[in-house]
Amino acid sequence: MATPTKDTEHFDDLLTCTICLETFKVPKYLPCLHTFCESCINTYIVSSVEKGKITEGFTCPVCRKIVSGGDKLEKPELWAPSLPTNHFVTSMLDKRAIKKAEKMCDSCLLNKEKTKAKSWCTICEEAFCKECEKCHKNFKISARHKLLNLQEMESGRTPFEVCEVQSCDEHPGKIIEFYCLDHSQPCCTSCATLSHRKCENVTSIQKAASGIKQSTKASGLSQKLREHVIQLGEIIDDRNKNLADVANSTGEIKTRVADIKTEILKHLDRIEETLLTELTSTKKQVGIELKDEVGMISSYSSAVKKWKTVIDSVLEHGSEQQCLMEINKIEPKISELEQEIEDLVKNIKSVKVVFSPSSPITDFIRNTKSFGNIKIDKSSVSSLSCNLEIDKVDFRTGSINILQVIDVCNGAGSTSGIFVQNLLLFTVREKNKVVKYNNDGQSLLSELALPGAPADIAVVTQFKVAVSSPGQGVCVVDSDKMTLLQTLNLPGIPVYGISFVNEELFITCDSSTLTWINLSSGQTINQKRTGDNSYFVLSLSQTDYMYADSFTSVDYVVGNTKKFTYTNSEFDYPRGIGVDCMGNLYIATNGSRNIHQITNGGELIRKIPASTVGIEKPWTIRFAPGSNKFIVTCNSSGKAALCEIVSK
């Protein structure tokens, strides 16, 4: 969808320093993986030392984690230069400059001259003008270096790999040449001979990194980060909602106080001010606590989003080695983050401000010394779950348990469903409505009538979903209040299945057409013809999506390039496509009456018979974010099966 000159725009945030809010200059990263300009973090460190804020180390400006100082405390000005350089960010900066045709010759810049670069050396990671390129080729040590034509790179005709080598963080003068499988650690020659000489499984970095971008490990990490982004967003929304509830409850208390005031006005004048002062103070206290929680959770969310952006960017634009390097940086942080999130969620309490009027107030006014009591009522929020045990489930070999079969359409009909805020939402096409069930599927909580017959449903944000309706368009629904927020008419656009790329962009499909549409404006961004049978689509990222391209095949596309086509002898009428938190893909086949579980590379893992999930003809399949639970719907019986994958 994006042209070659714009393919770096979506990671501009990744290239911006959060201190100076400008493009990175000499990017340095901390142990928490947050990156800053060397000059910015140096000023921050020196300033912290001068203000006496550093005793054992300084705190990261973003996540507030302590960075131990050691012997650098005596000379804080040397701390920032000793931090490791973020080579991936550096390469992305070069890539953006090249794409925008702004890259200058690095050799000329050293002589304070500006000459437009013509070529790029993937070994030296430097751009050269025509004259400097000749000099570079004349040196024996660099004569065999691989040089790429910048004009071809700008136009997209040459595959873009900015960097083919990586520097060692432990020994900056050395490049990464090996990889220790025993310790999952990249090594230079010094590392290999000093720290890993006794290790049995040391291989070349090229061999270790081969295929990493297409591996389940990479896609699983990206998916896990995506789930954590969603999870942290849910926690933030819960805290903000709690903050609003507290504000509403204090308003209700004020109203109640006012009602009592009319009956006991003479005595009320003396005690009203005391109570309202206490109430205001309590509201402020609770507000401060909840805002502090939101701030802390937001810092986690920011970190995860940054890591997610890094992984997605390196998967799309980095080299195999860069991908491996970034995975090695981020993976160790995930366990630590998950533990911190688990501890945080355990300590989160639902806060209510409760007013209890004194019983004598209605009996005898003269005996009343207090208007009532204001207290903070805190209780655990059971709906927030980190699902940290999910790593113990083997999604590829695990058994499938049916938790509940829900008769959504009362005996017959077509339905599609999703998980939203630990609840279940389903479409009922024959009744023109959406229904909401509790998380175990046993209780119908509410329903909403729609202007047209719904075909599919997708998550937009935490409390907002979109429902597609053939011949009508798309309805946006508040999933919390179950109210209609927006109706987007799409005349002439084939509408059936729907999947969101981001909060503003969605893909809808029907028969032989995929259409990308802006939710706010209704403007068609892109349209694509398919083979046929394209009734459902799954957006996996900004560039990746899947859809049925015939009655017996499904295509996985990255940008404008087909990654693979999946087909099988027992694969008739593919319909809904789902993805679990480990990156495994699931395709519901309505004709073959089974579900095909495949890798993100298009290899079959296993076929799951429809009877295994309690459904006759699978229609759609959706997983709960970060969970082993999923729902499968049927287009004939109108039923939906809530299931889970568990280890055998």
C-alpha positions in Angstrom: 0.0 0.0 0.0 2.8 2.4 0.8 5.2 3.7 -1.9 8.9 3.0 -1.4 9.6 6.6 -0.4 7.2 6.3 2.5 8.1 2.9 4.0 10.1 4.5 6.8 7.4 6.9 8.0 5.7 4.5 10.4 8.9 4.1 12.6 9.7 7.8 12.8 8.9 7.6 16.6 11.6 4.9 16.8 14.2 7.4 15.5 13.2 10.3 17.8 15.0 11.0 21.1 12.4 11.3 23.9 14.6 13.9 25.7 15.2 16.4 22.9 12.3 15.2 20.7 14.5 15.4 17.6 16.1 12.8 15.4 18.8 10.8 17.2 22.4 12.0 17.1 24.7 9.2 18.1 22.0 6.9 19.6 23.0 5.2 22.9 20.9 2.6 24.7 20.5 1.7 28.4 20.2 -1.8 29.8 16.4 -1.2 29.8 16.8 -0.8 26.0 15.6 2.8 25.9 17.6 4.9 23.4 18.7 8.5 23.7 21.1 10.9 22.0 24.6 10.6 23.5 24.6 14.3 24.3 21.1 14.2 25.8 21.8 11.3 28.1 25.2 12.8 29.0 23.5 16.1 30.0 20.9 14.2 32.0 23.5 12.1 33.9 25.8 15.0 34.7 22.9 17.1 35.8 21.7 14.3 38.1 25.1 14.0 39.7 25.3 17.8 40.2 21.9 17.8 41.9 22.9 14.9 44.2 20.3 12.6 42.8 22.8 9.8 42.0 24.1 7.5 44.7 24.4 4.1 43.1 23.2 5.0 39.6 20.9 7.1 37.5 17.3 6.4 36.6 16.2 5.9 33.0 14.3 9.1 31.9 11.5 6.9 30.5 10.9 3.9 32.7 12.8 5.1 35.8 14.8 1.9 36.1 18.2 2.3 37.9 21.3 2.1 35.7 24.2 1.1 38.0 27.2 3.4 37.8 30.1 1.6 39.4 33.3 3.4 39.0 31.8 5.9 36.6 30.2 7.9 39.4 33.5 9.7 39.9 33.6 10.8 36.3 29.9 11.1 35.1 30.9 12.8 31.9 32.5 9.5 30.7 29.3 7.5 31.4 27.3 8.3 28.2 30.2 7.7 25.8 30.7 4.3 27.3 27.1 3.2 26.7 26.6 0.9 23.8 25.6 2.4 20.4 22.2 1.4 19.0 23.4 0.2 15.6 20.0 -0.8 14.5 18.7 2.8 15.0 21.8 4.1 13.3 21.2 1.9 10.3 17.5 3.0 10.2 18.6 6.6 10.2 20.8 5.9 7.3 18.0 4.1 5.6 15.6 7.0 6.0 18.2 9.4 4.7 18.8 7.2 1.7 15.1 6.8 1.0 14.6 10.5 1.1 17.7 11.0 -1.2 19.3 13.1 1.6 22.3 10.9 2.3 25.6 12.8 2.0 29.0 11.2 1.5 30.4 10.2 4.9 34.0 10.6 3.9 33.4 14.1 2.6 31.6 15.0 5.8 34.7 14.2 7.8 36.4 16.9 5.8 33.5 19.3 6.4 32.4 19.0 2.8 28.8 18.1 1.6 28.7 15.9 -1.4 25.6 13.8 -2.3 26.3 10.1 -1.9 26.1 7.7 -4.8 26.8 4.3 -3.2 26.5 2.4 0.1 29.1 0.0 1.6 27.3 -2.7 3.6 30.4 -3.6 5.5 31.7 -0.2 6.5 28.1 1.1 6.9 29.1 4.3 5.1 27.9 6.2 2.0 30.3 7.4 -0.6 30.2 9.9 -3.5 31.6 8.9 -6.9 35.2 10.0 -6.1 35.3 8.4 -2.6 33.8 5.2 -4.0 36.8 4.9 -6.3 39.2 5.4 -3.4 37.3 2.9 -1.3 37.7 0.3 -4.1 41.4 1.0 -4.4 42.2 0.0 -0.9 43.1 -3.7 -0.6 41.2 -4.1 2.7 38.0 -2.8 1.3 38.3 -3.8 -2.4 35.9 -6.7 -2.0 33.3 -4.8 0.1 29.8 -5.0 -1.2 28.6 -1.6 -2.6 25.0 -0.8 -3.4 23.8 1.8 -5.8 21.8 4.4 -3.7 19.6 5.4 -6.7 18.5 1.8 -7.0 18.0 1.6 -3.3 15.9 4.7 -3.3 13.6 3.4 -6.1 13.3 0.0 -4.4 14.9 -2.0 -7.2 17.7 -3.1 -4.9 17.0 -5.1 -1.8 17.7 -2.8 1.2 20.0 -4.2 3.8 21.9 -1.3 5.3 24.2 -3.3 7.5 25.7 -6.7 7.1 27.9 -6.6 10.1 27.3 -5.8 13.8 29.7 -4.4 16.3 30.3 -6.2 19.6 28.9 -4.3 22.7 31.7 -5.8 24.9 34.5 -5.1 22.5 33.4 -2.1 20.3 36.4 -2.5 18.0 35.4 -6.0 17.1 32.6 -7.2 14.9 30.2 -10.0 15.6 31.3 -13.2 13.9 30.0 -16.0 16.1 27.0 -17.1 18.1 27.0 -19.2 21.2 24.0 -21.5 21.2 24.7 -22.6 24.8 24.2 -19.1 26.1 22.1 -17.6 23.2 24.7 -14.8 22.9 26.4 -13.2 19.9 30.2 -13.1 20.1 33.2 -11.4 18.5 36.5 -13.2 18.2 37.5 -12.0 21.7 34.2 -13.1 23.3 34.5 -16.5 21.6 38.1 -17.1 22.8 37.8 -15.6 26.3 34.2 -16.0 27.5 33.0 -18.9 25.4 36.1 -21.0 24.8 34.6 -24.0 26.8 31.2 -23.8 25.1 30.4 -26.7 22.8 27.9 -25.1 20.5 29.4 -22.0 18.9 28.6 -21.4 15.3 28.9 -18.5 12.8 26.6 -15.5 13.2 25.4 -16.0 9.6 24.3 -19.6 10.2 22.7 -18.7 13.5 20.8 -15.8 12.0 19.7 -17.6 8.8 15.9 -17.7 8.6 15.4 -15.9 12.0 13.0 -13.3 10.5 10.7 -16.1 9.3 11.1 -18.2 12.4 8.4 -18.9 15.0 10.7 -17.4 17.6 10.6 -14.0 15.9 6.9 -14.0 15.1 6.1 -15.3 18.5 8.1 -12.5 20.2 6.4 -9.9 18.0 3.0 -11.4 18.8 3.8 -11.6 22.5 4.8 -7.9 22.5 1.6 -7.0 20.7 -0.4 -8.9 23.3 1.4 -7.0 26.1 0.6 -3.7 24.4 -3.0 -4.7 24.3 -2.9 -5.9 27.9 -1.2 -2.8 29.3 -3.7 -0.7 27.3 -6.5 -2.6 29.0 -5.0 -1.9 32.4 -4.6 1.8 31.6 -8.2 2.0 30.4 -9.4 0.3 33.6 -7.5 2.8 35.7 -8.9 5.7 33.8 -12.4 4.3 34.0 -12.0 3.8 37.7 -10.8 7.4 38.0 -14.0 8.5 36.2 -16.1 6.3 38.4 -14.6 7.8 41.5 -15.4 11.3 40.1 -19.0 10.2 39.4 -19.4 8.6 42.8 -18.2 11.8 44.5 -20.8 13.7 42.5 -23.5 11.3 43.6 -22.4 11.8 47.2 -22.7 15.5 46.8 -26.2 15.1 45.5 -27.2 12.9 48.4 -25.7 15.4 50.8 -27.7 18.1 49.2 -31.0 16.1 49.6 -30.3 15.6 53.3 -29.4 19.2 53.7 -32.9 20.3 52.8 -34.3 18.4 55.8 -31.7 19.4 58.3 -30.7 22.8 57.0 -30.0 24.4 60.4 -27.6 21.8 61.6 -26.2 21.2 58.0 -24.6 24.6 57.8 -22.2 23.7 60.6 -21.1 20.3 59.4 -21.5 20.5 55.6 -18.2 22.3 55.1 -16.3 19.7 57.2 -17.7 16.8 55.2 -17.2 18.4 51.7 -13.7 19.3 52.6 -13.1 15.7 53.6 -14.8 14.5 50.4 -12.7 16.8 48.2 -9.5 15.8 50.0 -10.4 12.1 49.5 -11.2 12.6 45.9 -7.9 14.4 45.4 -6.0 11.6 47.3 -7.6 8.9 45.2 -7.1 10.8 42.0 -3.4 11.2 42.8 -3.0 7.5 43.5 -4.9 6.4 40.4 -3.0 8.9 38.2 0.3 7.6 39.6 -0.8 4.0 38.7 -1.7 5.2 35.2 1.7 6.9 34.9 3.6 3.8 36.0 1.6 1.5 33.7 2.0 4.0 30.9 5.8 3.7 31.3 5.5 -0.1 30.9 3.3 0.4 27.9 5.7 2.8 26.4 8.6 0.4 26.8 6.6 -2.5 25.3 5.5 -0.4 22.4 9.0 0.7 21.7 10.2 -2.9 21.8 7.3 -3.9 19.5 8.2 -1.1 17.1 11.9 -2.2 17.1 11.0 -5.9 16.5 8.4 -5.0 13.7 10.9 -2.6 12.2 13.8 -5.0 12.2 11.6 -7.8 10.8 10.5 -5.5 8.0 13.7 -3.5 7.4 16.6 -5.0 9.3 19.0 -7.7 8.3 18.9 -11.2 9.7 21.7 -10.4 12.1 20.0 -7.2 13.3 16.9 -9.2 13.9 18.8 -11.7 16.0 20.6 -8.9 17.9 17.3 -7.1 18.7 15.6 -10.4 19.8 18.6 -11.1 22.1 18.2 -7.6 23.6 14.5 -7.7 24.1 13.8 -11.3 25.1 15.5 -11.1 28.5 13.4 -8.0 29.3 10.1 -9.8 28.6 10.3 -12.1 31.6 11.3 -9.2 33.9 8.4 -7.2 32.5 5.9 -10.0 32.9 6.9 -10.4 36.5 6.6 -6.7 37.1 3.2 -6.6 35.4 2.0 -9.6 37.4 3.1 -8.0 40.7 1.5 -4.7 39.6 -1.9 -6.4 38.7 -1.9 -8.3 42.0 -1.6 -5.0 43.9 -4.2 -3.1 41.8 -7.3 -2.3 43.8 -10.6 -1.1 42.6 -11.2 2.2 44.4 -14.6 3.5 45.4 -15.6 6.5 47.5 -18.4 5.4 49.7 -20.7 7.7 51.8 -22.5 6.4 54.8 -24.9 8.8 56.5 -25.1 8.8 60.3 -28.3 7.1 61.4 -29.3 9.8 63.9 -29.4 12.4 61.1 -32.9 11.4 60.2 -34.1 10.9 63.7 -33.0 13.8 65.8 -30.9 16.6 64.4 -29.5 17.9 67.7 -27.9 14.5 68.5 -26.0 14.4 65.2 -22.3 15.3 65.5 -21.2 14.0 62.1 -22.7 14.1 58.6 -21.3 10.7 57.7 -18.1 9.0 56.9 -15.9 9.1 53.8 -13.8 6.1 53.1 -11.8 4.5 50.3 -13.0 1.1 49.4 -10.4 -1.0 47.6 -10.9 -4.4 46.1 -9.0 -6.6 43.7 -9.8 -6.3 40.0 -10.5 -9.9 39.0 -11.0 -9.0 35.3 -7.4 -8.0 34.9 -5.3 -11.1 34.1 -1.8 -11.2 32.8 -2.0 -14.8 31.6 1.6 -15.3 32.4 1.2 -19.1 32.5 0.6 -19.1 28.8 4.2 -19.8 28.0 3.7 -23.2 29.5 1.1 -24.2 26.9 2.3 -25.9 23.7 -0.2 -24.5 21.2 1.0 -27.0 18.5 0.5 -30.2 20.4 -1.8 -29.2 23.2 -5.2 -30.8 23.8 -8.4 -28.8 23.0 -11.1 -28.5 25.7 -14.6 -27.3 25.0 -15.5 -24.9 27.8 -19.0 -23.8 26.6 -21.1 -24.2 23.4 -23.2 -21.0 23.1 -26.5 -21.1 21.2 -26.1 -17.5 19.9 -28.8 -17.6 17.2 -31.3 -19.8 19.0 -31.0 -22.9 16.9 -30.0 -21.7 13.4 -28.2 -18.9 11.7 -24.9 -17.3 11.0 -22.6 -15.7 13.6 -19.2 -14.2 14.1 -17.5 -13.4 17.4 -14.7 -11.7 19.2 -13.2 -11.2 22.7 -13.5 -7.7 24.1 -12.5 -6.7 27.6 -12.8 -10.2 29.0 -16.3 -10.5 27.5 -17.7 -12.2 24.3 -19.4 -10.3 21.5 -21.3 -12.1 18.7 -23.2 -11.0 15.6 -26.7 -12.4 15.0 -27.2 -11.9 11.3 -30.8 -13.1 11.0 -31.9 -10.8 13.9 -29.8 -7.7 12.9 -28.2 -7.4 16.3 -25.0 -7.8 18.4 -25.1 -9.7 21.7 -22.7 -9.6 24.6 -22.0 -12.6 26.9 -19.9 -12.9 30.1 -16.4 -14.4 29.8 -17.6 -18.0 30.3 -20.4 -17.7 27.7 -23.1 -18.7 30.2 -24.9 -15.4 30.7 -26.3 -13.1 28.0 -25.6 -9.6 29.4 -27.0 -7.2 26.7 -27.8 -6.8 23.0 -27.9 -4.0 20.5 -30.2 -3.7 17.4 -28.3 -2.7 14.2 -29.6 -1.0 11.0 -28.5 -4.0 8.8 -27.7 -7.7 8.9 -24.2 -8.1 10.5 -21.6 -10.4 8.9 -18.4 -9.9 10.9 -17.1 -8.1 13.9 -13.6 -6.7 14.8 -11.9 -4.9 17.7 -11.1 -1.2 17.1 -10.0 -0.1 20.5 -10.5 -1.4 24.1 -14.1 -0.4 24.3 -15.0 0.0 20.6 -15.8 -2.6 18.0 -16.8 -2.4 14.3 -19.5 -4.5 12.7 -19.6 -5.1 8.9 -22.9 -5.3 7.1 -23.2 -6.3 3.4 -24.9 -3.7 1.4 -24.9 -1.3 4.3 -21.3 -0.6 5.4 -19.8 -0.6 8.9 -21.3 0.2 12.3 -19.0 1.3 15.2 -20.3 0.2 18.6 -19.4 1.1 22.2 -18.8 -2.4 23.5 -19.0 -1.3 27.1 -22.3 0.6 27.0 -23.6 -1.3 23.9 -24.6 1.8 22.0 -24.2 2.7 18.4 -21.4 5.3 17.9 -21.1 5.7 14.2 -22.5 4.4 10.9 -20.2 4.4 8.0 -22.0 4.0 4.7 -19.9 2.4 1.9 -21.8 2.5 -1.3 -20.3 0.4 -4.1 -17.8 -1.2 -1.7 -18.0 -5.0 -1.3 -18.4 -5.6 2.4 -18.4 -8.8 4.4 -15.4 -9.7 6.5 -13.5 -7.0 8.4 -10.1 -6.7 10.2 -8.4 -3.6 11.6 -4.8 -2.7 10.6 -4.8 0.1 13.3 -7.4 2.3 15.0 -8.0 4.3 11.8 -7.4 1.8 9.0 -9.4 -1.4 8.3 -9.7 -4.0 5.6 -13.0 -5.2 4.4 -13.6 -7.9 1.8 -16.2 -9.8 -0.1 -16.1 -12.3 -2.9 -13.1 -11.1 -5.0 -12.2 -7.7 -3.6 -10.2 -6.4 -0.6 -10.6 -2.7 0.3 -8.5 -0.6 2.7 -10.7 2.2 4.2 -10.1 5.0 6.7 -12.6 4.7 9.5 -12.9 8.4 10.2 -13.4 9.6 6.6 -14.7 6.5 4.9 -12.1 7.2 2.2 -10.9 4.2 0.2 -7.1 4.0 0.6 -6.4 1.0 -1.6 -8.3 -1.8 -3.3 -7.2 -5.2 -4.5 -8.7 -7.9 -6.7 -8.4 -11.5 -5.6 -9.1 -14.9 -7.2 -12.5 -15.4 -5.4 -14.0 -16.6 -2.2 -12.4 -13.8 -0.2 -15.1 -13.5 2.6 -12.8 -13.0 5.5 -9.5 -11.3 6.0 -6.9 -11.1 8.9 -4.6 -8.1 9.3 -1.5 -9.2 11.2 0.5 -6.0 11.1 0.9 -2.7 9.1 1.9 -4.7 6.1 1.0 -8.4 6.6 -2.5 -9.8 5.9 -4.2 -13.1 4.9 -7.2 -13.9 2.9 -8.8 -16.8 0.9 -7.8 -16.4 -2.8 -9.9 -19.3 -4.1 -12.2 -22.1 -2.9 -9.1 -24.2 -1.9 -6.3 -21.7 -1.0 -5.3 -18.9 1.3 -2.7 -16.3 0.6 -0.3 -14.6 3.1 0.8 -11.2 1.7 3.5 -8.8 3.0 3.1 -5.4 1.5 2.7 -6.1 -2.2 4.5 -9.4 -2.1 2.9 -12.8 -1.6 4.8 -14.7 1.1 3.1 -18.0 0.6 -0.1 -19.7 -0.6 -1.5 -22.4 1.6 -3.6 -25.3 0.2 -4.3 -28.9 1.2 -6.3 -31.9 0.0 -8.8 -31.4 2.9 -9.1 -27.6 2.5 -12.4 -26.6 0.9 -14.1 -23.3 1.3 -11.7 -21.6 3.7 -13.4 -18.9 5.8 -12.3 -17.2 9.0 -8.6 -16.9 9.9 -7.2 -16.5 13.4 -3.8 -16.1 15.1 -2.8 -17.1 18.6 -0.4 -15.3 20.9 2.5 -17.5 19.7 2.0 -16.5 16.0 0.4 -19.8 14.9 -2.3 -19.3 12.3 -5.7 -21.0 12.1 -8.0 -21.3 9.1 -11.6 -22.5 9.5 -12.7 -24.5 6.5 -16.5 -24.6 6.0 -16.5 -27.2 3.3 -13.9 -29.7 4.8 -15.3 -29.1 8.3 -12.0 -28.7 10.0 -9.5 -26.1 11.2 -6.0 -26.0 9.7 -3.3 -24.9 12.2 -0.3 -23.7 10.2 3.0 -21.9 10.9 3.6 -18.3 9.8 5.7 -19.8 7.0 2.7 -21.7 5.6 3.6 -25.2 6.9 0.8 -27.4 8.2 1.0 -28.2 11.9 -2.2 -30.2 12.4 -5.8 -30.5 11.2 -8.4 -30.0 14.0 -11.8 -31.7 13.1 -14.9 -29.5 13.7 -16.2 -32.1 16.1 -13.2 -31.5 18.3 -14.5 -28.0 19.0 -18.2 -28.9 19.1 -19.1 -27.1 15.8 -20.6 -28.6 12.6 -19.3 -26.2 10.0 -16.5 -23.8 11.2 -17.1 -20.2 10.1 -14.8 -17.9 12.1 -12.1 -18.5 14.7 -10.7 -15.8 17.1 -8.3 -16.0 20.0 -8.5 -13.9 23.2 -5.5 -11.6 23.4 -2.6 -13.2 25.2 -4.6 -16.3 26.0 -5.0 -19.9 25.1 -8.8 -19.4 24.8 -10.6 -19.1 21.5 -14.0 -19.1 19.9 -15.2 -20.9 16.8 -18.5 -20.0 15.2 -20.8 -21.9 12.9 -22.8 -20.5 10.0 -25.6 -23.1 10.0 -26.4 -23.9 13.6 -25.7 -20.3 14.8 -23.6 -21.7 17.7 -20.3 -20.6 19.0 -17.8 -22.8 20.9 -15.6 -21.4 23.6 -12.5 -23.6 23.8 -9.0 -23.6 25.2 -5.7 -25.3 24.3 -4.0 -26.9 27.2 -0.8 -28.9 27.6 -1.2 -32.7 27.4 
